[in-house]
């Protein structure tokens, strides 16, 4: 009988582990199936509430780590050592396991609402602290990014940023798990928790539906994007001199073609070629000529070397005006560790012939962070122009992370990436048009998109929800350590 009980316990542990791992693997990652992520933590939560602490911790840790194997090949593409994956996702798995154990402990104390809030509070506090202080990739691993295709839910980012989305995702799973746990012996308690969970999710989705029904203000801009995975040095940055000049001339021809079809602005990808200081006048002349002849603004990325200083730079060519530039603020280690990060924004006022129309410029990885995007939102930017360079396998995932910034800060997005996607979205996160950069030798896209700015709570208050999660976690830990010691297994 005892061996039968052990076998049953082992089977339940393996079932919980495999279920959560599979749901995480397919519900998150580079190509997430967003509905699965809502239920991913549920199996290990239910198991943890009915097992010993050490079994619950071990199963939860293993499930989270196994679910994160969907990023294993991506780390290989990036050239990162295996220990980088182990370190990054081992820490995630450890924090997730500790968070589930906190839920378990509070449940056994009879702390109903603390148990309900513990998992989302602990996890979002971790996401926020990691984003702000612990690693150089910003918010890129937040669970909320699994929901970018769930547009009503995505609107929550305009209030809370990614932190609120991760919170509600985990709150839903925690509410279901506690409802299942208490349903037999304490049904009233289960009904209250399930009702509160349903109420929060319903309120979020109603807000999202109302926001989606609204329209972004301001004029409509005709945006042109161009990218090539074939022109220039394959998989790298074109060498200085004639090769770089030839490549920019090819891009200039494509940009001029888009302008002839009505494009008011053309965005060319990031870091296309090495431009030495003596060569800068030639490259500027090629692209400024397009702007002067057509009346379109041209934004192009390059590696600009000035003396011993390397800049990942976007050059901005406005018709019959001085060339402006923007230096990438958030650099990708180790590939860009030699570069000098930028410290200022490029806000372009009076664009499109409208005194109130304001555009902004950022580069690729900048959009993994809530800043500088929030600063552009506060400046009233209605359209962000983003040269980028992806790794092909992350074209959808990384390209759409930038969409979160558009929703957070009330602007449309035009992002042109080689080895990725040409993407245009409005400030609700709706993809207006999208084309793969390998669709043609020079893939182009011409799209109309609103360019008016709409203020958001996140733009005004910033990471307030991240701090709320930290505060809630402190309260939950205080409830655990200082609260009554009443034990309840029901």
Secondary structure, DSSP 8 states (H G I E B T S, - for coil): -HHHHHHHHHHHHHHHHHHHHHHHHHHSSTT--HHHHHHTTHHHHHHHTTS-HHHHHHHHHHHHHHHGGGGHHHHHHHT--HHHHHHHHHHHHHHHHHHHHHHHHHHHTT-HHHHHHHHHHHHHHHHHHIIIII-TTTTTT-GGGGGTT-HHHHTTHHHHTHHHHHHHHHHHHHHHHHHHHHTTT-HHHHHHHHHHHHHHHHHHHHHHHHHHHS---S-EEEEEEEE-SSSSSTTS-B-TTHHHHHHHHHHHHHHHHHHHTT-SEEEE-SS-BEEEHHHHHHHHHHHHHHHHHH--EEEEEEEEEETTEEEEEEEEE-TTS--EEEE-SS--TTTTTTS----S-EEE-SGGG-TT--EEEEEGGGGGSSTTHHHHHHTT--EEEEEEE--STTHHHHHHHHHHHHHHHT-EEEEEEETSEEEEE-TT--EEEEEETTSSTTEEEEEEEE------HHHHH-THHHHHHHHHHHHHHHHHHHS-------
